[in-house]
Amino acid sequence: MKTETEIDIAVAESIGSKYDKACKRLFHNREIIAPVLKEVVPEYKDSTVEEIIHYIDADSIQDIPVEDVPARIKGMPTAMESVSDKMIVYDTHFQAVNPMLSNENLCIHLHIDLEVQNNYRPTDPSYPVIKRGIYYAAREISYQLGGLTEQTNYGDIQKAYSIWICNERIPLKLQNTVSMYSIKKTDIVGATDEPEEDYDLMNVIVIRRGEKTDVPIFDYLSGIFDCDKEKIAKYVDIRSNEKVLKGVSDMDGLGQSIMQKAMQKGMQQGMQQGMQQGMQQGMQQGMQQGENLLATLIRYLKRDNRLDELDEIFDEKARKQLYKEYNMID
């Protein structure tokens, strides 16, 4: 028979899983994606949010649970695998018109995946965000061509973006930064004039959130993760979009439930044990959910200026570790 503590932890984990899914569902709406593209993707800097919404192919946006059999978007896989590879599944995977290369006679797409990453520096060193982003973008390019044959046309390759929104455990010196990693040409001997579109094919963008700021991309994302409809509406009109409004409300309700469950006495033992085992052994699969729950709890306590309530849950040693791991000190 499960103890009361075990039941409390199981309930909170279930709520946390639903929160993560609600967050991913929200980012499957063109209206939510468009302001992000406007702020960080160069191809859209001169477009309005309304134009970008129409550039995004709504039919190409997929919601693929990790455990599902890979599905296809217009003949392209959203979950990629081979005999020897570990399967990867995109959080949000879609195509959008590239306005800089398209015209009335030709439509060129960008192939984009967008990931929400709670843990910027996971204890497991095999998951660095930047290298994962490069791998995802490279796979996106390779899968545009499928199996290679003598008839493979490399001219068909279209540009790929891998965009990562990182929320927690970001060192102070990296907070509130956005970096783009891309392929650039460097002439070693002589000077050449090659078309940029032939090599500028793979960009990784890492968005590292921090304390609140008025910089548009971070202000907008704080509205998303704080479930602040008024702030979101500063960047995109969602007033008549019932699907988006419901998605924001669902996230907010689940986030509040996580905070309430985490404040219960039973979560103290579960969270502390999860942190200790994670620090000592590396973040194993069983600890990852606890980390995600903790990140969500801290996000909501920060939002409501209630960090002092951590005193009721964690002892002094654990609190110091929290402040170090979750953006309080470098």
Secondary structure by P-SEA (a helix, b strand, c coil): cccaaaaaaaaaaaaaaaaaaaaaaaacccccaaaaaaccccccccccaaaaaaacccccccccccccccccccccccccccccccbbbbcccccccccccccccbbbbbbbbbbbbcccccccccccaaaaaaaaaaaaaaaaacccccccccccccbbbbbbbbccccccccccbbbbbbbbbbbccccccccccccccbbbbbbbbccccccaaaaaaaaaaaccaaaaaacccccccaaaaaaaaaaaaaaaaaaaaaacccaaaaaaaaaaaaaaccccccaaaaaaaaaaaaaaaaaacccccccccccaaaaaaaaaaccccc
